[in-house]
Amino acid sequence: MAGGHNGFGTPPQRASVKRPIGYVSLVLAAAAALLGGLVQAGQPFGALPDINGVPIDIAVGKGLLAAAVIFGLNGLYLLVTQALMNRSTSKRRAHDVRNVLRLVFGTVAIFGVLGVVTEQWVGVLFSLGIVGFAITFALQQPLLSLLGWVYIMVKRPYGVGDRVKIEDTKGDVIAVDFLVTTLWEINGDLVSSNQPSGRVVTVPNSVVLSSQVVNFGGEGFPFVWNEVSFQVSYETDLEFAVELLADEADDFLGDEMAANIARYRERLAETAVELEVQDRPTVNVTQGESWVELRVRYLVRPRRGQRTKNELYRRGLARFNEHPDRVGFPVGRNR
């Protein structure tokens, strides 16, 4: 696969190791189950003293059967995830499926081990229900975070790879686990202008249930509207300046924007919202106290927003400086 990675974002050498380990785990599970059955049936340790009143043959046999459950489920988990790796090309979907499988196999493993050890399958279910009820009161915040994870998986407010803002934290999502969402921070206390700070921030999933979540271009439409502003004096030939900026922006990204606008209109048509959308960059005029502000509006990918803004500002300023007789800049400290 291009880039040397599979759809799960796992290096090929690591992915190729999972299948043999899965088979080894299944072989160990079969061996442990066979030995456990033989120990309980043959009772080779009958001469040894009991462990807390439990015959050692029964204890060893149940321990081997519990190990068989763990090895078997681990092997199945590895083989299933490997099969999905070979079919999936989406890192986002693969990450979500892997988390769901971990939760399912982990729950089955706990139930299976307790059932083997106690031999009371119905009692185990009843006990787990009572324990779960008690845990609900003791661990409310983690359980809310787990519920938040379920909400994220179902409603998809964001996924791995999206740029989001959750409460006061803005960043790129690098992982969505059962309890927390991990972000590669953007802006923050160290930098500005939508640049990565290098810090990793973890946000409890429970926050999603009670706070505003902003997704800067999701999987369905990975673009946002952006603006870059220019301040000119009232003596400026306004019509000329607006046309100059519009031409420069259109020359820089007009064709790319027109292609993306078609996708935007398709997405907009799926909703009840009616908006007039321009195919090319536009320039809006806003009156200030001692200047006129020209705002170039355009469509861009979130991660290219600052680079595009810098380039548009450089180009626009250069064109303005070519016509000092028609474009003036505000003077004084009020600018």
N, C-alpha and C positions, 0 to 999 in steps of 0.2 A: 504493500500500500504506500502511496505517496507520502513522503515525509517520515517514513520509517516507523509509523505508529499505526495501530489498528484503531477501530472505531471507539474503543474504550479509553483511548489515550494511554494505552499500556505498551511499552516497548515490545517488539516481536519476540525477543528472547525470553522475556518474562511470561508472555502469553503462551508460548510454546511449552513452557515448563508446567503449566497448570494441568494439562491433560494427563501426563504421566503420574503426577502427584495424586490426581483424582483416582486413577486406576489403582495406585498403591494403597490409597485409603480404603477403597472397596475391598481389596484383597485382605488388608488388615482387619476390616470389619468382619469379613467372612471367617477368618481364622479365630478372631476373638469370640464370635458367636459359637463356633464349633467347640472351642476349648471350654467356654462357659457351660455349654450343655453337657459336655463330657464330665466336667468337674462336679456339677450338680447331680448327675446320674451315677457316676462311679464313686464319688466321695473318697478320693485318695488321701484326704487330710483328716479323716475321721478320728485318728488318734490324737490330734492336736487339740488344745483347749479351745473352748468357745470364745467369741469376741462379744462381750456384753450380752451373753446369753444367746448369741446367734452362732450356729455351727460354722466353722471356718470354711467348709466346703460351700455352704450357701452364700457366705459373704464374698468369697473369691469368685464364685460363679456369677453372682449378680454384678460384681465389679467388671468382669470380662464382658458380660452382656451390655452393661452401660457403655463400656469402651467401644463395643461393636456399633451401638447406636450413634455415638459421636463420630467414629471413623466413617461409618456409612453415609451419614448426612453430609459430612465434610466432603467426601468424595463426590456425592451427587451435586453439591453446590459448585464445586470446582468444574465439573464436567458441563453443568448447565450454563454457567457463566462463560466457559470457553466456547460452547456452541453459539451463544448469543454474540460473542465477540466476532466470530467468523461471519455473522450475518448482518450485524449492525454497522452503519457508517456514521452514526450520530453520537458524538460524545455525550451530549445532553441526555438522550434517551438511554444510553448505556449506563450512565451514572445513576439515573433514577431506578432502572431495573435492577441494578446490582444492589442498591440499598433495600429495595423491596424484598429481594431474594434473601438478603442477610437477615432481615426481620423475620421472614417466614421460616427459614431453616433454623434460626436461633430459637424461635418459639417452639417448633416441633421438637428440637433437640432437648429443651428443658422438660417438656411434657414426656418425651420418650424415656429419658433417664429416670425421672421420678417414677414413672409407671413401672419400669423394670425393677427398680430398687424396692418399691413398696408392694408391687403386684396388686395394687388397688387403683385401677385406671379411673373408675368413676369417682373414687375418693380423691384422686389427684385433681380431677377437674373441679370437684367441689372445693378442695383446699385452695386451689389456685384462684377460684372465685372469691373466697374469703380474704386471701392474702391480697388480691388485687383491689378489693374494696378498702382494705386498710391502707394500702400503698397510696390509694387515691387521696387520702387525707394527709399522709405523711410527706408525699412528694408531689405536691400540686404543681409547682413550677416546672419540673421536668416533664410531667404529664401534659401540661399545657404546651410545652415546646414540641412534644411528640405529636400532639393534635395539630399544632401549627405545621409540622412536617407533612402530615396527611393532607392538610389544606393546600400546601404548596404543590404536592404531587397531583392533586385533583384539579384545582382551579388554575394552576400555572401562572401565578402573578410574575414569576421570574424562574429562570433556570440557569444551569451552569453556562458560563460564557456571557451572560447578560451584564450590562452596566446598569446598576440600580442605585437608588437612594432609599435607605431605611432609617427613619427618624433622622438623626444628624449625621449618619454615616453614608458616604458615597464611595462606590468602588465596583470592581468587576467580580462577579461571583465565580469562585474557584471550586467550591464544594457545598453541597446541601446534605448534611448528615441528619440523623434522627433528632438531635436536640439543637444544633446550631447551624447557621449559615456562615461560611467563611468568605470574606471579601478581600481582594487586593485593593487597598485603599487608594482613592483618587482625592486630590486636594488634601484636606486635613489640616493639621497645625504646621506642617513642614513646608508644603508647596502650595501653589495655586494654579490657575489657568488649566484646570482639568488634567493635571499631570499626576502620574503615579508617585506616591510618597515612599514606596518600598515597604510599608508596614502592612501586616496582615491583621484584619479585624474580624472577630467572631461576634455574631449577633444571635441571641436566642431566637429560635423559631417562634416562640410565643409572641414576640413583638409584632409579627405579621398579622396576628388576630386583632390587635388593638391600635395599630399605628398605620400611617399612610406609607404606601410603598410606591415609589416612582421607578418605572422601567424605561430607560433611555433606548428604546428600540428593541422590541422583543423578537422572538423567532419568526413571527408572522411578517413583520415589517421592520427591519433593522436600520431605520433612518429617523432623524429628527430634524425639525426646523431650527435654523440658527440665524443669527444676525451679527453684522459687524457695523460699527457706527463711525461716521466721519462728522466732524464739527466744522462748519464754514461760517463765514461772516454774512451779515445781511446784505452786504454789497455784492455778494456772489451772484453770477448769472445762474439762477437756480435751475432753470430748465436744462441748460448746458451741463451743469454738474451732475444732475440726475441721469441724463443720457450717457454721460461719460462713465459713470459708475456702473450703470446697467450693462453697457457694452463690454466693459472690462470683466465683470462677473460672468456674463454670458460666454465670453471667449474662454474663460478659465474653466468653468464647469457646467455650461449650459447644456451640452449634449448628454452628459452623464446624468444630470438632474432630470432631463426630459424622459429618459429611459426609466428612471426610478419613480417618477410621478405616475407613470402608468400602473405600477404596482400599488402605489398609494391610493389611486382611485379605485382599484379593485378592492382593496381593504376597506375603503370608505363606503363602498356600495353595499357591503355586508351589514352596515349599521343603519340606524334611522337618522343619522346626522347628514345634513346637506350643507356642503361647503363649496365655495368657488375656489378652485386650485389653479394656480398659474404653472405653466410648463417650464418657464425659464425664471432666472433670478429677477427679483423686483426691488425697487428702491422706495422706501417710505420716508416721508418728510415730517419732522417734529419740530415745533418751535420751542426754543429755549430762551432764557433771560437775555443773553447777549450773543446768541449764535443760533444758527439753524442746524439741526442734526439730521443727517442723511443715513438711513439704516438700510443696508443691503440684506435682503432676506433670501435664504436659499435652503436647499435640502442637502443633508450630509450624513454620513455615518458618524455615530457618537465619538468613536475613537479617532476620527480624523477632524473633529470639530475645531480644535485649537490650531492645527497646522493649516487648515483651510482658511481660518480667520486671519492668521498671520500673513498668508500669501495674498489674500484679497486686500488687506490693509496696505501691504507694501505696494501692490500694483496700483491701487486707487490713489495713494499718496503720490506716487511717481507721476501718474497722469495729471493730477492737480498741479503739481509743480511745473509741468510743461506749459501751463496756461495761467501765469500769475496775473495777467490782465483781466481774466474772467472769473477766476476762483480765488477768493481771499479767505484767510483764516482769522478767527477771533483773537484779539489781543487782550492783555491784562490778566489779572490773577483769577478772574471769575471763570476761566475756561475749564 
